[in-house]
Amino acid sequence: MKHAIAHVALVVRDYDEAIAFYTETLGFTLVEDTYQPEQDKRWVIVAPSGASGSTLLLARASTPEQAQFIGNQAGGRVFLFLSTDDFWRDYHRMIAAGVRFVRPPSVAPYGTVAVFEDLYGNRWDLIEYGAAARSHADAAPQGTRVTSSGTPTDMHPRAAELIATLKLRPHPEGGFYREIFRSATEVAPADDRGARAALTTIYFLLPKGAVSRWHQVTSDEVWHLYEGGPLELLELDGAGHGLVRHRLGPIGSDADAPVCTIRAGRWQAARPLTSYALVGCTVGPGFDFADFLLLADDPERSAVVRTEWPDVAELI
Protein backbone atom coordinates (compact mmCIF):
# COMPACT_ATOMS: atom_id res chain seq x y z
CA MET A 1 0.00 0.00 0.00
CA LYS A 2 1.35 3.43 -0.96
CA HIS A 3 -0.17 6.76 0.04
CA ALA A 4 0.87 10.37 -0.46
CA ILE A 5 -0.56 13.81 0.26
CA ALA A 6 -1.40 15.17 -3.18
CA HIS A 7 -2.62 18.69 -2.35
CA VAL A 8 -2.84 21.01 0.64
CA ALA A 9 -5.77 23.45 0.46
CA LEU A 10 -4.94 27.09 1.20
CA VAL A 11 -7.92 29.38 1.70
CA VAL A 12 -7.49 32.62 -0.27
CA ARG A 13 -9.48 35.80 -0.78
CA ASP A 14 -9.03 36.03 -4.53
CA TYR A 15 -7.67 33.55 -7.06
CA ASP A 16 -5.72 36.00 -9.18
CA GLU A 17 -4.03 37.91 -6.35
CA ALA A 18 -2.98 34.61 -4.77
CA ILE A 19 -1.65 33.29 -8.10
CA ALA A 20 0.31 36.51 -8.60
CA PHE A 21 1.92 36.26 -5.15
CA TYR A 22 2.87 32.61 -5.38
CA THR A 23 4.12 32.70 -8.98
CA GLU A 24 5.61 36.20 -9.28
CA THR A 25 6.84 36.80 -5.72
CA LEU A 26 7.71 33.29 -4.53
CA GLY A 27 8.55 31.87 -7.96
CA PHE A 28 6.09 28.96 -7.83
CA THR A 29 4.76 27.31 -10.97
CA LEU A 30 1.09 27.51 -11.92
CA VAL A 31 0.26 23.86 -12.53
CA GLU A 32 -3.46 24.16 -13.29
CA ASP A 33 -6.18 26.81 -13.43
CA THR A 34 -9.45 25.23 -14.56
CA TYR A 35 -12.93 26.74 -14.20
CA GLN A 36 -15.56 24.35 -12.81
CA PRO A 37 -18.94 25.78 -13.88
CA GLU A 38 -21.04 23.31 -11.92
CA GLN A 39 -19.64 24.75 -8.68
CA ASP A 40 -18.76 28.21 -10.01
CA LYS A 41 -15.17 27.93 -8.78
CA ARG A 42 -11.68 27.41 -10.16
CA TRP A 43 -9.38 24.49 -9.57
CA VAL A 44 -6.06 26.29 -9.04
CA ILE A 45 -2.88 24.34 -8.30
CA VAL A 46 0.56 25.87 -7.70
CA ALA A 47 3.83 24.18 -6.78
CA PRO A 48 7.35 25.27 -5.83
CA SER A 49 9.73 25.46 -8.78
CA GLY A 50 11.23 22.03 -9.46
CA ALA A 51 8.96 20.25 -6.96
CA SER A 52 7.55 16.81 -7.68
CA GLY A 53 5.62 16.14 -4.47
CA SER A 54 2.67 17.82 -2.77
CA THR A 55 1.13 20.93 -4.32
CA LEU A 56 -0.98 23.82 -3.05
CA LEU A 57 -4.65 24.07 -3.93
CA LEU A 58 -5.62 27.75 -3.83
CA ALA A 59 -9.24 27.62 -2.63
CA ARG A 60 -11.23 30.85 -2.64
CA ALA A 61 -13.33 31.34 0.48
CA SER A 62 -17.01 31.11 -0.45
CA THR A 63 -18.64 31.62 2.97
CA PRO A 64 -18.07 33.98 5.91
CA GLU A 65 -17.00 30.97 7.98
CA GLN A 66 -14.28 30.09 5.48
CA ALA A 67 -13.19 33.72 5.09
CA GLN A 68 -12.32 34.02 8.77
CA PHE A 69 -9.52 31.48 8.26
CA ILE A 70 -7.78 33.41 5.46
CA GLY A 71 -4.24 34.00 6.70
CA ASN A 72 -4.76 32.05 9.90
CA GLN A 73 -5.17 28.41 9.00
CA ALA A 74 -2.75 27.32 11.75
CA GLY A 75 -3.80 29.68 14.53
CA GLY A 76 -0.62 31.77 14.29
CA ARG A 77 1.79 28.83 14.13
CA VAL A 78 4.01 28.04 11.17
CA PHE A 79 1.70 26.34 8.70
CA LEU A 80 3.82 25.28 5.73
CA PHE A 81 7.49 24.47 5.14
CA LEU A 82 9.32 25.52 1.97
CA SER A 83 12.49 23.49 1.55
CA THR A 84 15.33 24.93 -0.53
CA ASP A 85 18.73 23.78 -1.76
CA ASP A 86 20.25 27.23 -1.13
CA PHE A 87 18.83 29.13 1.83
CA TRP A 88 20.74 32.40 1.41
CA ARG A 89 20.05 32.64 -2.32
CA ASP A 90 16.31 32.36 -1.76
CA TYR A 91 16.31 34.45 1.42
CA HIS A 92 17.91 37.43 -0.33
CA ARG A 93 15.76 36.96 -3.43
CA MET A 94 12.58 36.93 -1.33
CA ILE A 95 13.59 40.03 0.63
CA ALA A 96 14.26 41.80 -2.67
CA ALA A 97 10.77 40.77 -3.83
CA GLY A 98 9.22 42.33 -0.72
CA VAL A 99 8.46 39.17 1.26
CA ARG A 100 8.06 39.91 4.98
CA PHE A 101 10.20 37.77 7.30
CA VAL A 102 8.92 37.68 10.88
CA ARG A 103 11.78 35.64 12.37
CA PRO A 104 15.41 36.18 11.30
CA PRO A 105 17.62 33.39 9.96
CA SER A 106 18.98 30.97 12.52
CA VAL A 107 21.09 27.84 12.38
CA ALA A 108 19.76 24.73 14.10
CA PRO A 109 21.11 21.16 14.22
CA TYR A 110 18.83 20.27 11.31
CA GLY A 111 19.75 23.23 9.05
CA THR A 112 19.13 26.95 8.42
CA VAL A 113 15.64 28.42 8.80
CA ALA A 114 13.68 31.70 8.81
CA VAL A 115 9.96 32.38 9.07
CA PHE A 116 8.08 34.47 6.50
CA GLU A 117 4.46 35.38 5.85
CA ASP A 118 2.49 35.02 2.64
CA LEU A 119 0.26 37.80 1.33
CA TYR A 120 -2.48 36.89 3.82
CA GLY A 121 -0.31 36.34 6.89
CA ASN A 122 0.04 32.54 6.86
CA ARG A 123 3.43 31.66 8.30
CA TRP A 124 5.97 29.57 6.44
CA ASP A 125 9.40 28.21 7.23
CA LEU A 126 12.03 28.77 4.56
CA ILE A 127 14.43 25.97 5.38
CA GLU A 128 17.53 24.30 4.04
CA TYR A 129 18.15 20.99 5.78
CA GLY A 130 21.47 19.43 6.68
CA ALA A 131 25.13 20.29 7.09
CA ALA A 132 25.30 21.98 3.69
CA ALA A 133 22.88 24.60 4.97
CA ARG A 134 25.10 25.29 7.96
CA SER A 135 28.15 25.72 5.76
CA HIS A 136 26.25 28.22 3.60
CA ALA A 137 25.25 30.14 6.70
CA ASP A 138 28.87 30.32 7.78
CA ALA A 139 29.52 32.63 4.86
CA ALA A 140 26.34 34.70 4.89
CA PRO A 141 25.49 37.40 4.44
CA GLN A 142 28.52 38.70 2.59
CA GLY A 143 31.08 37.22 4.94
CA THR A 144 29.04 37.53 8.15
CA ARG A 145 28.27 34.37 10.15
CA VAL A 146 25.33 33.65 12.42
CA THR A 147 25.05 31.49 15.52
CA SER A 148 22.32 29.00 16.35
CA SER A 149 20.29 31.84 17.86
CA GLY A 150 20.67 34.00 14.75
CA THR A 151 23.21 36.33 16.38
CA PRO A 152 26.15 37.28 14.12
CA THR A 153 29.57 36.07 15.21
CA ASP A 154 33.17 37.10 14.45
CA MET A 155 32.31 40.78 14.64
CA HIS A 156 32.80 43.70 16.99
CA PRO A 157 30.53 43.30 20.07
CA ARG A 158 29.07 46.76 19.48
CA ALA A 159 28.08 45.80 15.92
CA ALA A 160 26.31 42.68 17.19
CA GLU A 161 24.61 44.79 19.88
CA LEU A 162 23.37 47.28 17.29
CA ILE A 163 21.96 44.51 15.10
CA ALA A 164 19.97 43.19 18.06
CA THR A 165 18.95 46.55 19.53
CA LEU A 166 17.88 48.11 16.23
CA LYS A 167 16.25 44.85 15.06
CA LEU A 168 18.24 44.78 11.83
CA ARG A 169 17.96 42.00 9.25
CA PRO A 170 20.14 40.94 6.29
CA HIS A 171 19.94 43.13 3.19
CA PRO A 172 20.15 41.69 -0.35
CA GLU A 173 23.19 43.87 -1.14
CA GLY A 174 24.97 42.79 2.07
CA GLY A 175 25.03 44.10 5.62
CA PHE A 176 22.00 44.57 7.88
CA TYR A 177 19.13 47.05 7.74
CA ARG A 178 15.67 48.12 8.91
CA GLU A 179 13.38 50.69 7.36
CA ILE A 180 12.47 53.30 9.97
CA PHE A 181 10.48 55.81 7.92
CA ARG A 182 8.34 55.75 4.79
CA SER A 183 6.51 58.94 3.92
CA ALA A 184 2.74 58.74 3.65
CA THR A 185 2.95 61.37 0.93
CA GLU A 186 3.32 59.99 -2.59
CA VAL A 187 5.02 61.68 -5.52
CA ALA A 188 4.99 60.93 -9.24
CA PRO A 189 8.59 60.79 -10.60
CA ALA A 190 9.03 62.31 -14.05
CA ASP A 191 10.48 59.03 -15.41
CA ASP A 192 7.03 57.39 -15.36
CA ARG A 193 8.04 54.57 -13.03
CA GLY A 194 4.83 55.05 -11.03
CA ALA A 195 3.98 56.65 -7.70
CA ARG A 196 6.56 56.43 -4.92
CA ALA A 197 6.68 57.50 -1.28
CA ALA A 198 8.20 60.97 -1.09
CA LEU A 199 10.99 59.81 1.23
CA THR A 200 12.29 56.67 2.94
CA THR A 201 15.00 56.12 5.55
CA ILE A 202 16.75 53.00 6.82
CA TYR A 203 19.34 52.04 9.39
CA PHE A 204 22.15 50.19 7.60
CA LEU A 205 25.05 48.46 9.33
CA LEU A 206 28.19 46.99 7.77
CA PRO A 207 30.34 44.94 10.16
CA LYS A 208 33.96 44.20 9.28
CA GLY A 209 34.08 41.73 6.40
CA ALA A 210 30.67 42.70 5.05
CA VAL A 211 30.18 44.97 2.06
CA SER A 212 27.40 46.83 0.31
CA ARG A 213 27.69 45.26 -3.14
CA TRP A 214 27.70 47.36 -6.28
CA HIS A 215 24.14 48.41 -6.97
CA GLN A 216 22.07 51.14 -8.59
CA VAL A 217 19.03 53.01 -7.26
CA THR A 218 16.75 55.08 -9.50
CA SER A 219 16.54 57.85 -6.87
CA ASP A 220 19.01 60.09 -5.06
CA GLU A 221 20.41 58.47 -1.90
CA VAL A 222 22.01 60.26 1.05
CA TRP A 223 24.36 58.31 3.34
CA HIS A 224 24.76 59.58 6.94
CA LEU A 225 27.38 58.07 9.25
CA TYR A 226 25.93 57.58 12.76
CA GLU A 227 28.53 55.44 14.51
CA GLY A 228 31.75 53.57 13.84
CA GLY A 229 33.57 54.03 10.57
CA PRO A 230 35.23 55.37 8.62
CA LEU A 231 33.27 53.99 5.70
CA GLU A 232 34.50 53.91 2.12
CA LEU A 233 31.67 54.75 -0.28
CA LEU A 234 32.40 54.15 -3.96
CA GLU A 235 30.54 55.40 -7.03
CA LEU A 236 30.66 54.97 -10.80
CA ASP A 237 28.64 56.55 -13.56
CA GLY A 238 25.82 54.60 -15.20
CA ALA A 239 28.17 53.03 -17.73
CA GLY A 240 30.63 51.82 -15.07
CA HIS A 241 33.28 54.51 -15.64
CA GLY A 242 34.80 57.31 -13.55
CA LEU A 243 35.43 55.73 -10.16
CA VAL A 244 35.03 58.16 -7.25
CA ARG A 245 36.00 57.24 -3.68
CA HIS A 246 34.31 58.92 -0.71
CA ARG A 247 35.37 58.46 2.89
CA LEU A 248 32.67 58.98 5.52
CA GLY A 249 33.86 59.79 9.03
CA PRO A 250 33.29 62.23 11.90
CA ILE A 251 33.92 65.92 11.29
CA GLY A 252 37.55 66.70 12.01
CA SER A 253 38.75 63.18 11.28
CA ASP A 254 40.76 62.00 8.30
CA ALA A 255 37.64 61.73 6.15
CA ASP A 256 35.70 63.76 3.60
CA ALA A 257 32.54 64.27 5.70
CA PRO A 258 29.96 62.28 7.67
CA VAL A 259 27.41 62.70 4.83
CA CYS A 260 27.53 61.87 1.12
CA THR A 261 24.90 61.89 -1.63
CA ILE A 262 24.87 59.43 -4.54
CA ARG A 263 22.81 60.74 -7.42
CA ALA A 264 20.09 58.65 -9.05
CA GLY A 265 21.23 56.09 -11.60
CA ARG A 266 24.88 55.93 -10.49
CA TRP A 267 26.46 52.68 -9.30
CA GLN A 268 27.44 52.59 -5.63
CA ALA A 269 29.14 50.24 -3.19
CA ALA A 270 30.53 50.56 0.33
CA ARG A 271 32.74 48.83 2.87
CA PRO A 272 33.78 49.64 6.45
CA LEU A 273 37.43 50.50 7.01
CA THR A 274 37.35 49.47 10.68
CA SER A 275 35.27 47.11 12.83
CA TYR A 276 31.87 48.38 11.72
CA ALA A 277 29.93 51.37 10.38
CA LEU A 278 26.33 52.27 11.20
CA VAL A 279 24.76 54.63 8.68
CA GLY A 280 21.39 55.94 7.68
CA CYS A 281 20.36 55.85 4.03
CA THR A 282 17.68 58.32 2.97
CA VAL A 283 16.18 57.96 -0.52
CA GLY A 284 13.99 60.38 -2.41
CA PRO A 285 11.72 59.66 -4.17
CA GLY A 286 11.34 56.83 -1.67
CA PHE A 287 13.03 53.47 -2.09
CA ASP A 288 11.27 50.63 -3.87
CA PHE A 289 12.93 47.33 -4.75
CA ALA A 290 11.59 47.82 -8.28
CA ASP A 291 14.09 50.70 -8.53
CA PHE A 292 17.03 48.59 -7.30
CA LEU A 293 19.54 46.71 -9.46
CA LEU A 294 22.62 44.75 -8.45
CA LEU A 295 25.61 45.17 -10.75
CA ALA A 296 25.99 41.38 -10.69
CA ASP A 297 22.73 41.22 -12.66
CA ASP A 298 24.16 43.43 -15.43
CA PRO A 299 26.88 41.31 -17.14
CA GLU A 300 27.95 44.06 -19.55
CA ARG A 301 28.57 46.65 -16.82
CA SER A 302 30.13 44.03 -14.56
CA ALA A 303 32.68 43.26 -17.27
CA VAL A 304 33.54 46.96 -17.54
CA VAL A 305 34.18 47.23 -13.80
CA ARG A 306 36.28 44.06 -13.71
CA THR A 307 38.42 45.40 -16.56
CA GLU A 308 38.76 49.05 -15.53
CA TRP A 309 38.59 48.80 -11.75
CA PRO A 310 39.86 45.34 -10.68
CA ASP A 311 40.59 46.53 -7.13
CA VAL A 312 36.87 47.13 -6.47
CA ALA A 313 35.51 44.29 -8.64
CA GLU A 314 35.32 42.06 -5.55
CA LEU A 315 32.35 44.16 -4.45
CA ILE A 316 30.30 42.91 -7.42
QUIPETA-V107660 format. One record per backbone hydrogen bond with DSSP energy under -0.5 kcal/mol. CO is the residue of the C=O (numbers start at 1). NH is the residue of the N-H. Records with the same first field share a line. If there is no record, write none. Layout:
CO->NH  NH
This chain:
4->6
6->55
8->57
9->11
10->59
11->71
12->61
14->18
15->19
16->20
17->21
18->22
19->23
20->24  25
21->25  26
22->28
29->31  47
32->45
34->43
35->37
36->39  40  41
41->36
42->44
43->34  45
44->58
45->31  32
46->56
47->29
48->51
55->8
56->46  58
57->10  59
58->44  60
59->12
63->67
64->68
66->69
67->70
69->72
72->75
74->77
77->123
80->125
81->83
82->127
86->90
87->91
88->92
89->93
90->94
91->95
92->96
93->97
94->99
95->98
99->101
100->117
103->115
106->108  113
108->111
110->130
111->108
112->128
113->106
114->126
115->102  103
116->124
117->100
118->121
122->118
123->79  80
124->116  126
125->82  127
126->114
127->84  129
128->112
130->133  134
131->135
132->136
133->137
134->138
136->139
137->140
139->143
141->144
145->153
147->107  150
151->147
153->145
156->159  160
157->161
158->162
159->163
160->164
161->165
162->166
163->168
164->167
169->177
171->174
173->213
175->171
176->205
177->169
178->203
181->201
185->198
187->189  196
189->192
194->189
196->187
197->286
199->183
200->283
201->180  181
202->281
203->178
204->279
205->176  207
206->277
207->210
210->272
211->213
212->270
214->295
215->268
216->293
217->265
220->284
221->223  262
222->282
223->260
224->226  280
227->278
230->273  274
231->233  248
232->234  271
233->246
234->269
235->244
236->267
237->240
241->237
244->235  246
246->233  248
247->256  257
248->230  231
250->253
253->255
257->249
258->225
260->223
261->263
262->221
263->266
266->217
267->236
268->215
269->234
270->212
271->232
275->208
276->229
277->206  279
278->226  227
279->204
280->224  282
281->202
282->222
283->200
284->220
288->291
289->292
291->218
293->216
294->297
295->298
298->302
299->303
300->304
301->305
302->306
303->307
304->308
305->309
309->312  313
310->313
312->315
313->316
315->214
